[in-house]
Amino acid sequence: MSELYYKSTRSDDTRLTASQAILQGLSRDGGLFVPSFIPKLDVSLETLSHMSYQQIAYEVMKLFFTDFTEEELRGCIERAYDSKFDTKEIAPLVKKGDAWFLELFHGATIAFKDMALSILPHLMITSARKNGITNDIVILTATSGDTGKAALAGFAGVEGTKIVVFYPKDGVSPIQKKQMVTQRGANTRVIGIHGNFDDAQTGVKAIFNDRELEKELDEAGFQFSSANSINIGRLVPQVAYYVYSYVTLMARGVLCEGEPMNVVVPTGNFGNILAAYYAKNMGIPMKKLICASNENKALFDFFRTGTYDRNREFILTSSPSMDILISSNLERLIYLVAGESAETNATFMEQLSTTGVYTLPEEMRSRLADFCGYYTDEAGTAQIIRETYEKENYIMDTHTAVAAHVYKQYREETGDTTPTVIASTASPYKFTRSVMSAIDPRYENEEDFALIDQLHELSGMPIPQAIEDIRSAEVLHKTVCEKDEMEQVIREFLGVK
Ligand SMILES: *Cc1c(COP(=O)(O)O)cnc(C)c1O
């Protein structure tokens, strides 16, 4: 078998190792890095079913990160999936009603982004060392909430890295803001900007593309990198928990080896569900990958019609991490169903950026049969939270609720009783207000921290350390700047002029 390497989804001339792709993040042609093939698991499902989360993560990642030594990769995994998680299982799988909830929110910031962002810093530092890079890696991130905190928690205190996070000053929830501005670690900087998320994002992109600045920083011993969800170093670690889910269902006698499971994934940027698709292609038996959207349902329309159309009203919902009109990681799937033709994919992406729309030909659409799309509105989201609380005494967050409601629709419509895993992407403690109001409108006027205590009383779920921490934590980051001052703020932090 030929050696695995990384190439771009938009042109055929790049050929990188895993560590180079992780360091670079995005291809210079605007494309995303993809492996030259999706490797097959080389140990049996039966063997995997006796392994710990960390061991399974190794078996998955070693096949993608082929230029890492065993020692390097095991080191990264050990440092990532440790006592930062409040459960030894890392990703518990709990049966409630008809479904298994895969709880991906037991990490430092109580959302599923921790699953990848707790390992990315270690992958990046190892990659830098392997490629003879002595510069400090400076992570630049624009955030609308969850990613910023998860990246901060991942990179804080990691030697050889610094991280700068920009957030829209008035565009994140009070809890999200408090989580970020209380971040400890001398290598972290958190800055509010006067503007919205797009302004922050545009500013960060401009800084990334500034070749003069790049040169100047290189001379001072720094180089930028990105921690956003298109980095292959975020996608691959997510494949592990789908493998883990399947073999856990085997170990519990729910599935015999070879019998399929379904997955339902609350989707925004399409990274999480794409990881499930990679797991399927590695040899995990899956019947349907059910893509769950909120009222921002570009993906629902895409799976139903073959047309992706971002020209639509942007709707603010109670599941903000899914309020996305352009799902960047979908590009990796388009590339696959285009028969890995960079040229065909690039044509669609060009149409997306100029007109906001593209339509797949019938032949490409037929290769999407593993997927189906559903969506839920705000009423459906609230209803399933209430219903599941009343029937199961289990309280889920709003993003997970979108998936749970979608699963209910899917099951009613198809009668399919295949064992089904719902990716549970955030702790209810992260979205307390929406969750508690869904259970009973009388909670609407309560204060944030009072709601946390009431959620604890209702559910009996321990209050996560991440929440306890911000109750009393000191605000450490007070800088606010204008859009055109972002570069200056970075210079000051790095001590470059
Ligand atoms: C980021 C996020 C999602 C969406 O995941 P994608 O990989 O972007 O599709 C869903 N739920 C929560 C809580 C998130 O933070």
The ligand as a Gaussian input file, in Angstrom:
#p B3LYP/6-31G(d) Opt

LIG

0 1
 C      -19.232000      23.609000      17.305000
 C      -20.480000      23.014000      17.869000
 C      -21.398000      22.291000      17.066000
 C      -21.216000      22.127000      15.570000
 O      -20.177000      21.261000      15.241000
 P      -19.540000      21.248000      13.780000
 O      -18.404000      20.315000      13.840000
 O      -19.134000      22.672000      13.503000
 O      -20.620000      20.805000      12.835000
 C      -22.507000      21.729000      17.671000
 N      -22.733000      21.893000      19.003000
 C      -21.884000      22.578000      19.795000
 C      -22.213000      22.729000      21.234000
 C      -20.731000      23.169000      19.271000
 O      -19.905000      23.858000      20.077000

